[in-house]
Amino acid sequence: MTNSEKINEYLNKARVFYFLTIDGGRPKGRPFGFHLLADDVVYFGCGTFKNVFKQLSNDPNVEVLAVNGGEFMRYDGTAKIVKDEKLLGKVREAMPDIMALYDKNGWEMGLFYLENGHAEIRGLFELKEEFDV
């Protein structure tokens, strides 16, 4: 299993994870649920009209925090925004209802992945696994 597959599997198990950005020098976090593994890269997406997208555009240093049972994963890196119609097609397949709402309202889905990523899977008191992505 590749490191990207490990990230994807952990996010699948957690189902909801927290995406943390910086806004004016202060941390901001919010729940996320969407992620997509394509060509061994874990992609995330959100509306380009949302504050989270503006925050990661202004300061691309981000972290994902996912909890699964008695352990958690921290995955940090630099958000790299991508514009890729083929990838957006995969998002449409994965979330047809959400994408129909975006189309209806003229909203754009912004896609990104974490460049220079680093992940830690931890229990309450110990590091279970650590790797770069």
Buried (B, 14 or more C-beta within 10 A) or exposed (E): EEBBEBBBEBBEEBEEBBBBBBBEEEEEEEEBEBBBBBEEBBBBBBBBEEEBBBBBBEBBBBBBBBBBEEBBBBBBBBBBEEEEEEBBEBBBEEBEEBBEEBEEEEBEBBBBBBEEBBBBBBEEEEEEEEBEB
